[in-house]
Amino acid sequence: MRFAYMTSAVFNQNPSKAKKEASAGPLVITEHGEASYVLVRYSDFKDHWRKSESLYDALGDPSSRFDDDFLPERAGFESRDTDF
């Protein structure tokens, strides 16, 4: 994913240009050379940034792609020597 950069001064002078840049991908708006804000299309925001779930909700999600039961291999102790 490509990020475009724009200073806050240019953003304030030409918000239409900022919207055009954000249509192609995330636009990072900088202040004093440091990233301050990110402008993205609402559809991209909605698709990629969801409300985080609790661990309880994630484990109980029926649509999870990790539905396989966890079946670890049984540990064997036959090959281990013990000294008493």
PyMOL Python script that loads the backbone (N, CA, C, O; Angstrom):
from pymol import cmd

cmd.read_pdbstr("""\
ATOM      1  N   MET A   1       0.844  -1.168   0.000  1.00  0.00           N
ATOM      2  CA  MET A   1       0.000   0.000   0.000  1.00  0.00           C
ATOM      3  C   MET A   1       0.891   1.234   0.000  1.00  0.00           C
ATOM      4  O   MET A   1       1.834   1.332   0.786  1.00  0.00           O
ATOM      5  N   ARG A   2       0.594   2.142  -0.859  1.00  0.00           N
ATOM      6  CA  ARG A   2       1.376   3.359  -1.005  1.00  0.00           C
ATOM      7  C   ARG A   2       0.774   4.469  -0.139  1.00  0.00           C
ATOM      8  O   ARG A   2      -0.442   4.651  -0.093  1.00  0.00           O
ATOM      9  N   PHE A   3       1.639   5.194   0.536  1.00  0.00           N
ATOM     10  CA  PHE A   3       1.219   6.335   1.331  1.00  0.00           C
ATOM     11  C   PHE A   3       1.658   7.613   0.633  1.00  0.00           C
ATOM     12  O   PHE A   3       2.793   7.706   0.166  1.00  0.00           O
ATOM     13  N   ALA A   4       0.775   8.593   0.559  1.00  0.00           N
ATOM     14  CA  ALA A   4       1.134   9.915   0.052  1.00  0.00           C
ATOM     15  C   ALA A   4       1.322  10.830   1.259  1.00  0.00           C
ATOM     16  O   ALA A   4       0.726  10.606   2.312  1.00  0.00           O
ATOM     17  N   TYR A   5       2.139  11.847   1.106  1.00  0.00           N
ATOM     18  CA  TYR A   5       2.410  12.775   2.197  1.00  0.00           C
ATOM     19  C   TYR A   5       2.077  14.187   1.760  1.00  0.00           C
ATOM     20  O   TYR A   5       2.247  14.547   0.595  1.00  0.00           O
ATOM     21  N   MET A   6       1.598  14.984   2.707  1.00  0.00           N
ATOM     22  CA  MET A   6       1.244  16.372   2.441  1.00  0.00           C
ATOM     23  C   MET A   6       1.431  17.156   3.729  1.00  0.00           C
ATOM     24  O   MET A   6       1.097  16.674   4.812  1.00  0.00           O
ATOM     25  N   THR A   7       1.964  18.363   3.608  1.00  0.00           N
ATOM     26  CA  THR A   7       2.120  19.194   4.805  1.00  0.00           C
ATOM     27  C   THR A   7       0.754  19.753   5.208  1.00  0.00           C
ATOM     28  O   THR A   7      -0.164  19.827   4.391  1.00  0.00           O
ATOM     29  N   SER A   8       0.639  20.133   6.444  1.00  0.00           N
ATOM     30  CA  SER A   8      -0.639  20.679   6.914  1.00  0.00           C
ATOM     31  C   SER A   8      -0.954  22.005   6.233  1.00  0.00           C
ATOM     32  O   SER A   8      -2.124  22.332   6.036  1.00  0.00           O
ATOM     33  N   ALA A   9       0.079  22.778   5.867  1.00  0.00           N
ATOM     34  CA  ALA A   9      -0.152  24.051   5.175  1.00  0.00           C
ATOM     35  C   ALA A   9      -0.768  23.808   3.801  1.00  0.00           C
ATOM     36  O   ALA A   9      -1.712  24.499   3.418  1.00  0.00           O
ATOM     37  N   VAL A  10      -0.243  22.829   3.051  1.00  0.00           N
ATOM     38  CA  VAL A  10      -0.800  22.505   1.731  1.00  0.00           C
ATOM     39  C   VAL A  10      -2.200  21.931   1.887  1.00  0.00           C
ATOM     40  O   VAL A  10      -3.087  22.223   1.085  1.00  0.00           O
ATOM     41  N   PHE A  11      -2.402  21.117   2.914  1.00  0.00           N
ATOM     42  CA  PHE A  11      -3.730  20.558   3.171  1.00  0.00           C
ATOM     43  C   PHE A  11      -4.749  21.673   3.417  1.00  0.00           C
ATOM     44  O   PHE A  11      -5.858  21.630   2.883  1.00  0.00           O
ATOM     45  N   ASN A  12      -4.379  22.663   4.220  1.00  0.00           N
ATOM     46  CA  ASN A  12      -5.294  23.771   4.521  1.00  0.00           C
ATOM     47  C   ASN A  12      -5.585  24.626   3.293  1.00  0.00           C
ATOM     48  O   ASN A  12      -6.686  25.158   3.155  1.00  0.00           O
ATOM     49  N   GLN A  13      -4.610  24.762   2.402  1.00  0.00           N
ATOM     50  CA  GLN A  13      -4.792  25.591   1.208  1.00  0.00           C
ATOM     51  C   GLN A  13      -5.591  24.878   0.120  1.00  0.00           C
ATOM     52  O   GLN A  13      -6.297  25.523  -0.655  1.00  0.00           O
ATOM     53  N   ASN A  14      -5.483  23.553   0.060  1.00  0.00           N
ATOM     54  CA  ASN A  14      -6.115  22.834  -1.040  1.00  0.00           C
ATOM     55  C   ASN A  14      -6.701  21.497  -0.564  1.00  0.00           C
ATOM     56  O   ASN A  14      -6.138  20.441  -0.852  1.00  0.00           O
ATOM     57  N   PRO A  15      -7.817  21.533   0.154  1.00  0.00           N
ATOM     58  CA  PRO A  15      -8.411  20.278   0.641  1.00  0.00           C
ATOM     59  C   PRO A  15      -8.904  19.376  -0.496  1.00  0.00           C
ATOM     60  O   PRO A  15      -8.969  18.159  -0.318  1.00  0.00           O
ATOM     61  N   SER A  16      -9.251  19.939  -1.656  1.00  0.00           N
ATOM     62  CA  SER A  16      -9.677  19.113  -2.794  1.00  0.00           C
ATOM     63  C   SER A  16      -8.534  18.237  -3.280  1.00  0.00           C
ATOM     64  O   SER A  16      -8.749  17.079  -3.639  1.00  0.00           O
ATOM     65  N   LYS A  17      -7.329  18.776  -3.296  1.00  0.00           N
ATOM     66  CA  LYS A  17      -6.154  17.990  -3.684  1.00  0.00           C
ATOM     67  C   LYS A  17      -5.920  16.870  -2.677  1.00  0.00           C
ATOM     68  O   LYS A  17      -5.542  15.760  -3.050  1.00  0.00           O
ATOM     69  N   ALA A  18      -6.146  17.166  -1.405  1.00  0.00           N
ATOM     70  CA  ALA A  18      -5.974  16.145  -0.361  1.00  0.00           C
ATOM     71  C   ALA A  18      -6.979  15.015  -0.551  1.00  0.00           C
ATOM     72  O   ALA A  18      -6.625  13.843  -0.419  1.00  0.00           O
ATOM     73  N   LYS A  19      -8.220  15.353  -0.856  1.00  0.00           N
ATOM     74  CA  LYS A  19      -9.230  14.315  -1.086  1.00  0.00           C
ATOM     75  C   LYS A  19      -8.880  13.469  -2.303  1.00  0.00           C
ATOM     76  O   LYS A  19      -9.089  12.256  -2.295  1.00  0.00           O
ATOM     77  N   LYS A  20      -8.350  14.094  -3.343  1.00  0.00           N
ATOM     78  CA  LYS A  20      -7.954  13.357  -4.539  1.00  0.00           C
ATOM     79  C   LYS A  20      -6.815  12.389  -4.207  1.00  0.00           C
ATOM     80  O   LYS A  20      -6.831  11.241  -4.651  1.00  0.00           O
ATOM     81  N   GLU A  21      -5.838  12.838  -3.441  1.00  0.00           N
ATOM     82  CA  GLU A  21      -4.721  11.982  -3.026  1.00  0.00           C
ATOM     83  C   GLU A  21      -5.225  10.821  -2.157  1.00  0.00           C
ATOM     84  O   GLU A  21      -4.769   9.688  -2.306  1.00  0.00           O
ATOM     85  N   ALA A  22      -6.161  11.109  -1.255  1.00  0.00           N
ATOM     86  CA  ALA A  22      -6.687  10.079  -0.354  1.00  0.00           C
ATOM     87  C   ALA A  22      -7.532   9.055  -1.109  1.00  0.00           C
ATOM     88  O   ALA A  22      -7.716   7.939  -0.624  1.00  0.00           O
ATOM     89  N   SER A  23      -8.042   9.408  -2.272  1.00  0.00           N
ATOM     90  CA  SER A  23      -8.804   8.452  -3.073  1.00  0.00           C
ATOM     91  C   SER A  23      -7.909   7.337  -3.600  1.00  0.00           C
ATOM     92  O   SER A  23      -8.366   6.210  -3.792  1.00  0.00           O
ATOM     93  N   ALA A  24      -6.631   7.647  -3.833  1.00  0.00           N
ATOM     94  CA  ALA A  24      -5.680   6.654  -4.347  1.00  0.00           C
ATOM     95  C   ALA A  24      -5.089   5.801  -3.237  1.00  0.00           C
ATOM     96  O   ALA A  24      -4.652   4.678  -3.485  1.00  0.00           O
ATOM     97  N   GLY A  25      -5.070   6.319  -2.029  1.00  0.00           N
ATOM     98  CA  GLY A  25      -4.494   5.601  -0.890  1.00  0.00           C
ATOM     99  C   GLY A  25      -4.397   6.529   0.300  1.00  0.00           C
ATOM    100  O   GLY A  25      -4.708   7.714   0.179  1.00  0.00           O
ATOM    101  N   PRO A  26      -3.976   6.025   1.444  1.00  0.00           N
ATOM    102  CA  PRO A  26      -3.896   6.860   2.643  1.00  0.00           C
ATOM    103  C   PRO A  26      -2.992   8.076   2.445  1.00  0.00           C
ATOM    104  O   PRO A  26      -1.923   7.972   1.842  1.00  0.00           O
ATOM    105  N   LEU A  27      -3.416   9.199   2.942  1.00  0.00           N
ATOM    106  CA  LEU A  27      -2.660  10.448   2.867  1.00  0.00           C
ATOM    107  C   LEU A  27      -2.201  10.819   4.268  1.00  0.00           C
ATOM    108  O   LEU A  27      -3.023  11.026   5.160  1.00  0.00           O
ATOM    109  N   VAL A  28      -0.910  10.901   4.459  1.00  0.00           N
ATOM    110  CA  VAL A  28      -0.340  11.273   5.748  1.00  0.00           C
ATOM    111  C   VAL A  28      -0.139  12.786   5.736  1.00  0.00           C
ATOM    112  O   VAL A  28       0.525  13.326   4.851  1.00  0.00           O
ATOM    113  N   ILE A  29      -0.712  13.455   6.717  1.00  0.00           N
ATOM    114  CA  ILE A  29      -0.581  14.907   6.833  1.00  0.00           C
ATOM    115  C   ILE A  29       0.454  15.186   7.914  1.00  0.00           C
ATOM    116  O   ILE A  29       0.346  14.698   9.040  1.00  0.00           O
ATOM    117  N   THR A  30       1.455  15.979   7.553  1.00  0.00           N
ATOM    118  CA  THR A  30       2.565  16.234   8.475  1.00  0.00           C
ATOM    119  C   THR A  30       2.503  17.651   9.027  1.00  0.00           C
ATOM    120  O   THR A  30       2.030  18.577   8.369  1.00  0.00           O
ATOM    121  N   GLU A  31       2.986  17.790  10.233  1.00  0.00           N
ATOM    122  CA  GLU A  31       3.160  19.091  10.876  1.00  0.00           C
ATOM    123  C   GLU A  31       4.578  19.164  11.400  1.00  0.00           C
ATOM    124  O   GLU A  31       4.990  18.336  12.212  1.00  0.00           O
ATOM    125  N   HIS A  32       5.325  20.152  10.937  1.00  0.00           N
ATOM    126  CA  HIS A  32       6.727  20.339  11.338  1.00  0.00           C
ATOM    127  C   HIS A  32       7.558  19.096  11.057  1.00  0.00           C
ATOM    128  O   HIS A  32       8.439  18.740  11.839  1.00  0.00           O
ATOM    129  N   GLY A  33       7.273  18.430   9.925  1.00  0.00           N
ATOM    130  CA  GLY A  33       8.043  17.270   9.510  1.00  0.00           C
ATOM    131  C   GLY A  33       7.658  15.960  10.178  1.00  0.00           C
ATOM    132  O   GLY A  33       8.250  14.923   9.877  1.00  0.00           O
ATOM    133  N   GLU A  34       6.695  15.981  11.063  1.00  0.00           N
ATOM    134  CA  GLU A  34       6.245  14.769  11.763  1.00  0.00           C
ATOM    135  C   GLU A  34       4.830  14.409  11.316  1.00  0.00           C
ATOM    136  O   GLU A  34       3.982  15.285  11.145  1.00  0.00           O
ATOM    137  N   ALA A  35       4.584  13.117  11.131  1.00  0.00           N
ATOM    138  CA  ALA A  35       3.243  12.654  10.756  1.00  0.00           C
ATOM    139  C   ALA A  35       2.265  12.961  11.882  1.00  0.00           C
ATOM    140  O   ALA A  35       2.522  12.646  13.044  1.00  0.00           O
ATOM    141  N   SER A  36       1.138  13.581  11.528  1.00  0.00           N
ATOM    142  CA  SER A  36       0.145  13.962  12.541  1.00  0.00           C
ATOM    143  C   SER A  36      -1.210  13.307  12.321  1.00  0.00           C
ATOM    144  O   SER A  36      -1.858  12.875  13.275  1.00  0.00           O
ATOM    145  N   TYR A  37      -1.639  13.232  11.070  1.00  0.00           N
ATOM    146  CA  TYR A  37      -2.961  12.710  10.754  1.00  0.00           C
ATOM    147  C   TYR A  37      -2.875  11.838   9.511  1.00  0.00           C
ATOM    148  O   TYR A  37      -1.921  11.921   8.738  1.00  0.00           O
ATOM    149  N   VAL A  38      -3.898  10.996   9.332  1.00  0.00           N
ATOM    150  CA  VAL A  38      -4.020  10.192   8.125  1.00  0.00           C
ATOM    151  C   VAL A  38      -5.432  10.384   7.589  1.00  0.00           C
ATOM    152  O   VAL A  38      -6.412  10.232   8.319  1.00  0.00           O
ATOM    153  N   LEU A  39      -5.522  10.717   6.314  1.00  0.00           N
ATOM    154  CA  LEU A  39      -6.809  10.887   5.655  1.00  0.00           C
ATOM    155  C   LEU A  39      -7.028   9.691   4.737  1.00  0.00           C
ATOM    156  O   LEU A  39      -6.202   9.412   3.868  1.00  0.00           O
ATOM    157  N   VAL A  40      -8.146   8.980   4.930  1.00  0.00           N
ATOM    158  CA  VAL A  40      -8.484   7.824   4.096  1.00  0.00           C
ATOM    159  C   VAL A  40      -9.939   7.933   3.671  1.00  0.00           C
ATOM    160  O   VAL A  40     -10.735   8.627   4.303  1.00  0.00           O
ATOM    161  N   ARG A  41     -10.276   7.235   2.584  1.00  0.00           N
ATOM    162  CA  ARG A  41     -11.671   7.173   2.160  1.00  0.00           C
ATOM    163  C   ARG A  41     -12.466   6.429   3.225  1.00  0.00           C
ATOM    164  O   ARG A  41     -11.945   5.522   3.874  1.00  0.00           O
ATOM    165  N   TYR A  42     -13.715   6.808   3.403  1.00  0.00           N
ATOM    166  CA  TYR A  42     -14.535   6.172   4.426  1.00  0.00           C
ATOM    167  C   TYR A  42     -14.709   4.678   4.155  1.00  0.00           C
ATOM    168  O   TYR A  42     -14.719   3.877   5.090  1.00  0.00           O
ATOM    169  N   SER A  43     -14.845   4.300   2.891  1.00  0.00           N
ATOM    170  CA  SER A  43     -15.014   2.879   2.569  1.00  0.00           C
ATOM    171  C   SER A  43     -13.771   2.078   2.974  1.00  0.00           C
ATOM    172  O   SER A  43     -13.895   0.949   3.449  1.00  0.00           O
ATOM    173  N   ASP A  44     -12.584   2.646   2.792  1.00  0.00           N
ATOM    174  CA  ASP A  44     -11.354   1.973   3.235  1.00  0.00           C
ATOM    175  C   ASP A  44     -11.296   1.887   4.754  1.00  0.00           C
ATOM    176  O   ASP A  44     -10.906   0.863   5.315  1.00  0.00           O
ATOM    177  N   PHE A  45     -11.684   2.957   5.401  1.00  0.00           N
ATOM    178  CA  PHE A  45     -11.712   2.970   6.867  1.00  0.00           C
ATOM    179  C   PHE A  45     -12.649   1.892   7.393  1.00  0.00           C
ATOM    180  O   PHE A  45     -12.303   1.148   8.311  1.00  0.00           O
ATOM    181  N   LYS A  46     -13.840   1.814   6.801  1.00  0.00           N
ATOM    182  CA  LYS A  46     -14.848   0.862   7.248  1.00  0.00           C
ATOM    183  C   LYS A  46     -14.391  -0.579   7.019  1.00  0.00           C
ATOM    184  O   LYS A  46     -14.665  -1.457   7.837  1.00  0.00           O
ATOM    185  N   ASP A  47     -13.692  -0.821   5.901  1.00  0.00           N
ATOM    186  CA  ASP A  47     -13.249  -2.169   5.565  1.00  0.00           C
ATOM    187  C   ASP A  47     -12.052  -2.632   6.385  1.00  0.00           C
ATOM    188  O   ASP A  47     -11.944  -3.818   6.696  1.00  0.00           O
ATOM    189  N   HIS A  48     -11.154  -1.724   6.740  1.00  0.00           N
ATOM    190  CA  HIS A  48      -9.877  -2.129   7.332  1.00  0.00           C
ATOM    191  C   HIS A  48      -9.709  -1.824   8.815  1.00  0.00           C
ATOM    192  O   HIS A  48      -8.918  -2.479   9.494  1.00  0.00           O
ATOM    193  N   TRP A  49     -10.427  -0.861   9.315  1.00  0.00           N
ATOM    194  CA  TRP A  49     -10.277  -0.523  10.719  1.00  0.00           C
ATOM    195  C   TRP A  49     -11.600  -0.784  11.424  1.00  0.00           C
ATOM    196  O   TRP A  49     -12.518   0.036  11.397  1.00  0.00           O
ATOM    197  N   ARG A  50     -11.667  -1.947  12.052  1.00  0.00           N
ATOM    198  CA  ARG A  50     -12.883  -2.335  12.767  1.00  0.00           C
ATOM    199  C   ARG A  50     -12.674  -2.137  14.263  1.00  0.00           C
ATOM    200  O   ARG A  50     -11.550  -2.009  14.748  1.00  0.00           O
ATOM    201  N   LYS A  51     -13.773  -2.116  14.959  1.00  0.00           N
ATOM    202  CA  LYS A  51     -13.706  -2.094  16.410  1.00  0.00           C
ATOM    203  C   LYS A  51     -13.066  -3.397  16.870  1.00  0.00           C
ATOM    204  O   LYS A  51     -13.462  -4.476  16.429  1.00  0.00           O
ATOM    205  N   SER A  52     -12.097  -3.302  17.736  1.00  0.00           N
ATOM    206  CA  SER A  52     -11.438  -4.518  18.197  1.00  0.00           C
ATOM    207  C   SER A  52     -12.367  -5.302  19.114  1.00  0.00           C
ATOM    208  O   SER A  52     -13.142  -4.734  19.884  1.00  0.00           O
ATOM    209  N   GLU A  53     -12.267  -6.609  19.009  1.00  0.00           N
ATOM    210  CA  GLU A  53     -13.106  -7.490  19.809  1.00  0.00           C
ATOM    211  C   GLU A  53     -12.371  -7.854  21.096  1.00  0.00           C
ATOM    212  O   GLU A  53     -11.149  -7.745  21.186  1.00  0.00           O
ATOM    213  N   SER A  54     -13.129  -8.277  22.063  1.00  0.00           N
ATOM    214  CA  SER A  54     -12.503  -8.831  23.253  1.00  0.00           C
ATOM    215  C   SER A  54     -12.033 -10.242  22.910  1.00  0.00           C
ATOM    216  O   SER A  54     -12.501 -10.837  21.940  1.00  0.00           O
ATOM    217  N   LEU A  55     -11.129 -10.763  23.688  1.00  0.00           N
ATOM    218  CA  LEU A  55     -10.643 -12.123  23.456  1.00  0.00           C
ATOM    219  C   LEU A  55     -11.799 -13.114  23.562  1.00  0.00           C
ATOM    220  O   LEU A  55     -11.866 -14.074  22.794  1.00  0.00           O
ATOM    221  N   TYR A  56     -12.694 -12.891  24.494  1.00  0.00           N
ATOM    222  CA  TYR A  56     -13.862 -13.764  24.671  1.00  0.00           C
ATOM    223  C   TYR A  56     -14.708 -13.794  23.397  1.00  0.00           C
ATOM    224  O   TYR A  56     -15.117 -14.864  22.946  1.00  0.00           O
ATOM    225  N   ASP A  57     -14.970 -12.610  22.815  1.00  0.00           N
ATOM    226  CA  ASP A  57     -15.764 -12.539  21.586  1.00  0.00           C
ATOM    227  C   ASP A  57     -15.040 -13.211  20.429  1.00  0.00           C
ATOM    228  O   ASP A  57     -15.663 -13.913  19.632  1.00  0.00           O
ATOM    229  N   ALA A  58     -13.736 -13.003  20.330  1.00  0.00           N
ATOM    230  CA  ALA A  58     -12.967 -13.595  19.238  1.00  0.00           C
ATOM    231  C   ALA A  58     -12.957 -15.112  19.328  1.00  0.00           C
ATOM    232  O   ALA A  58     -13.049 -15.787  18.302  1.00  0.00           O
ATOM    233  N   LEU A  59     -12.849 -15.661  20.527  1.00  0.00           N
ATOM    234  CA  LEU A  59     -12.825 -17.116  20.685  1.00  0.00           C
ATOM    235  C   LEU A  59     -14.189 -17.739  20.397  1.00  0.00           C
ATOM    236  O   LEU A  59     -14.265 -18.891  19.968  1.00  0.00           O
ATOM    237  N   GLY A  60     -15.253 -16.997  20.626  1.00  0.00           N
ATOM    238  CA  GLY A  60     -16.596 -17.517  20.404  1.00  0.00           C
ATOM    239  C   GLY A  60     -17.160 -17.203  19.039  1.00  0.00           C
ATOM    240  O   GLY A  60     -18.328 -17.491  18.778  1.00  0.00           O
ATOM    241  N   ASP A  61     -16.364 -16.618  18.157  1.00  0.00           N
ATOM    242  CA  ASP A  61     -16.839 -16.224  16.828  1.00  0.00           C
ATOM    243  C   ASP A  61     -17.081 -17.450  15.956  1.00  0.00           C
ATOM    244  O   ASP A  61     -16.130 -18.168  15.647  1.00  0.00           O
ATOM    245  N   PRO A  62     -18.330 -17.717  15.547  1.00  0.00           N
ATOM    246  CA  PRO A  62     -18.605 -18.904  14.730  1.00  0.00           C
ATOM    247  C   PRO A  62     -18.075 -18.789  13.306  1.00  0.00           C
ATOM    248  O   PRO A  62     -17.937 -19.806  12.626  1.00  0.00           O
ATOM    249  N   SER A  63     -17.777 -17.585  12.838  1.00  0.00           N
ATOM    250  CA  SER A  63     -17.279 -17.426  11.475  1.00  0.00           C
ATOM    251  C   SER A  63     -15.755 -17.387  11.413  1.00  0.00           C
ATOM    252  O   SER A  63     -15.184 -17.018  10.386  1.00  0.00           O
ATOM    253  N   SER A  64     -15.108 -17.758  12.483  1.00  0.00           N
ATOM    254  CA  SER A  64     -13.645 -17.731  12.527  1.00  0.00           C
ATOM    255  C   SER A  64     -13.060 -18.716  11.532  1.00  0.00           C
ATOM    256  O   SER A  64     -13.600 -19.803  11.327  1.00  0.00           O
ATOM    257  N   ARG A  65     -11.946 -18.325  10.913  1.00  0.00           N
ATOM    258  CA  ARG A  65     -11.277 -19.247   9.995  1.00  0.00           C
ATOM    259  C   ARG A  65     -10.398 -20.229  10.746  1.00  0.00           C
ATOM    260  O   ARG A  65      -9.795 -21.106  10.127  1.00  0.00           O
ATOM    261  N   PHE A  66     -10.310 -20.108  12.057  1.00  0.00           N
ATOM    262  CA  PHE A  66      -9.523 -20.996  12.897  1.00  0.00           C
ATOM    263  C   PHE A  66     -10.442 -21.892  13.717  1.00  0.00           C
ATOM    264  O   PHE A  66     -10.322 -21.951  14.940  1.00  0.00           O
ATOM    265  N   ASP A  67     -11.355 -22.589  13.052  1.00  0.00           N
ATOM    266  CA  ASP A  67     -12.325 -23.420  13.754  1.00  0.00           C
ATOM    267  C   ASP A  67     -11.823 -24.816  14.085  1.00  0.00           C
ATOM    268  O   ASP A  67     -12.497 -25.554  14.804  1.00  0.00           O
ATOM    269  N   ASP A  68     -10.671 -25.190  13.584  1.00  0.00           N
ATOM    270  CA  ASP A  68     -10.148 -26.525  13.868  1.00  0.00           C
ATOM    271  C   ASP A  68      -9.872 -26.673  15.355  1.00  0.00           C
ATOM    272  O   ASP A  68      -9.391 -25.751  16.013  1.00  0.00           O
ATOM    273  N   ASP A  69     -10.184 -27.844  15.859  1.00  0.00           N
ATOM    274  CA  ASP A  69      -9.895 -28.105  17.265  1.00  0.00           C
ATOM    275  C   ASP A  69      -8.396 -28.198  17.462  1.00  0.00           C
ATOM    276  O   ASP A  69      -7.672 -28.678  16.590  1.00  0.00           O
ATOM    277  N   PHE A  70      -7.943 -27.740  18.598  1.00  0.00           N
ATOM    278  CA  PHE A  70      -6.526 -27.798  18.928  1.00  0.00           C
ATOM    279  C   PHE A  70      -6.218 -29.175  19.494  1.00  0.00           C
ATOM    280  O   PHE A  70      -6.688 -29.531  20.574  1.00  0.00           O
ATOM    281  N   LEU A  71      -5.432 -29.942  18.766  1.00  0.00           N
ATOM    282  CA  LEU A  71      -5.076 -31.298  19.183  1.00  0.00           C
ATOM    283  C   LEU A  71      -3.555 -31.433  19.169  1.00  0.00           C
ATOM    284  O   LEU A  71      -2.983 -31.882  18.176  1.00  0.00           O
ATOM    285  N   PRO A  72      -2.903 -31.051  20.257  1.00  0.00           N
ATOM    286  CA  PRO A  72      -1.440 -31.168  20.280  1.00  0.00           C
ATOM    287  C   PRO A  72      -1.012 -32.631  20.364  1.00  0.00           C
ATOM    288  O   PRO A  72      -1.774 -33.489  20.809  1.00  0.00           O
ATOM    289  N   GLU A  73       0.213 -32.901  19.931  1.00  0.00           N
ATOM    290  CA  GLU A  73       0.728 -34.259  20.027  1.00  0.00           C
ATOM    291  C   GLU A  73       0.936 -34.618  21.484  1.00  0.00           C
ATOM    292  O   GLU A  73       1.310 -33.783  22.308  1.00  0.00           O
ATOM    293  N   ARG A  74       0.689 -35.861  21.774  1.00  0.00           N
ATOM    294  CA  ARG A  74       0.863 -36.335  23.142  1.00  0.00           C
ATOM    295  C   ARG A  74       2.353 -36.518  23.416  1.00  0.00           C
ATOM    296  O   ARG A  74       3.075 -37.103  22.608  1.00  0.00           O
ATOM    297  N   ALA A  75       2.799 -36.020  24.547  1.00  0.00           N
ATOM    298  CA  ALA A  75       4.209 -36.139  24.912  1.00  0.00           C
ATOM    299  C   ALA A  75       4.512 -37.570  25.322  1.00  0.00           C
ATOM    300  O   ALA A  75       3.762 -38.183  26.082  1.00  0.00           O
ATOM    301  N   GLY A  76       5.601 -38.086  24.820  1.00  0.00           N
ATOM    302  CA  GLY A  76       6.007 -39.440  25.168  1.00  0.00           C
ATOM    303  C   GLY A  76       7.238 -39.426  26.053  1.00  0.00           C
ATOM    304  O   GLY A  76       8.144 -38.621  25.838  1.00  0.00           O
ATOM    305  N   PHE A  77       7.287 -40.304  27.046  1.00  0.00           N
ATOM    306  CA  PHE A  77       8.421 -40.350  27.965  1.00  0.00           C
ATOM    307  C   PHE A  77       9.175 -41.666  27.865  1.00  0.00           C
ATOM    308  O   PHE A  77      10.028 -41.956  28.704  1.00  0.00           O
ATOM    309  N   GLU A  78       8.871 -42.465  26.850  1.00  0.00           N
ATOM    310  CA  GLU A  78       9.491 -43.782  26.718  1.00  0.00           C
ATOM    311  C   GLU A  78      10.995 -43.683  26.466  1.00  0.00           C
ATOM    312  O   GLU A  78      11.757 -44.504  26.977  1.00  0.00           O
ATOM    313  N   SER A  79      11.426 -42.709  25.702  1.00  0.00           N
ATOM    314  CA  SER A  79      12.835 -42.638  25.329  1.00  0.00           C
ATOM    315  C   SER A  79      13.694 -41.904  26.370  1.00  0.00           C
ATOM    316  O   SER A  79      14.904 -41.775  26.187  1.00  0.00           O
ATOM    317  N   ARG A  80      13.099 -41.440  27.422  1.00  0.00           N
ATOM    318  CA  ARG A  80      13.867 -40.723  28.449  1.00  0.00           C
ATOM    319  C   ARG A  80      14.316 -41.678  29.536  1.00  0.00           C
ATOM    320  O   ARG A  80      13.524 -42.458  30.064  1.00  0.00           O
ATOM    321  N   ASP A  81      15.581 -41.610  29.860  1.00  0.00           N
ATOM    322  CA  ASP A  81      16.122 -42.426  30.962  1.00  0.00           C
ATOM    323  C   ASP A  81      16.016 -41.643  32.256  1.00  0.00           C
ATOM    324  O   ASP A  81      16.218 -40.429  32.280  1.00  0.00           O
ATOM    325  N   THR A  82      15.700 -42.345  33.324  1.00  0.00           N
ATOM    326  CA  THR A  82      15.624 -41.707  34.641  1.00  0.00           C
ATOM    327  C   THR A  82      16.642 -42.354  35.552  1.00  0.00           C
ATOM    328  O   THR A  82      16.805 -43.574  35.544  1.00  0.00           O
ATOM    329  N   ASP A  83      17.312 -41.561  36.320  1.00  0.00           N
ATOM    330  CA  ASP A  83      18.277 -42.037  37.309  1.00  0.00           C
ATOM    331  C   ASP A  83      17.747 -41.716  38.705  1.00  0.00           C
ATOM    332  O   ASP A  83      17.385 -40.574  38.989  1.00  0.00           O
ATOM    333  N   PHE A  84      17.705 -42.702  39.552  1.00  0.00           N
ATOM    334  CA  PHE A  84      17.270 -42.480  40.929  1.00  0.00           C
ATOM    335  C   PHE A  84      18.407 -42.617  41.880  1.00  0.00           C
ATOM    336  O   PHE A  84      18.223 -42.462  43.088  1.00  0.00           O
TER     337      PHE A  84
END
""", "prot")
cmd.dss("prot")
cmd.show_as("cartoon", "prot")
cmd.util.cbc("prot")
cmd.orient("prot")
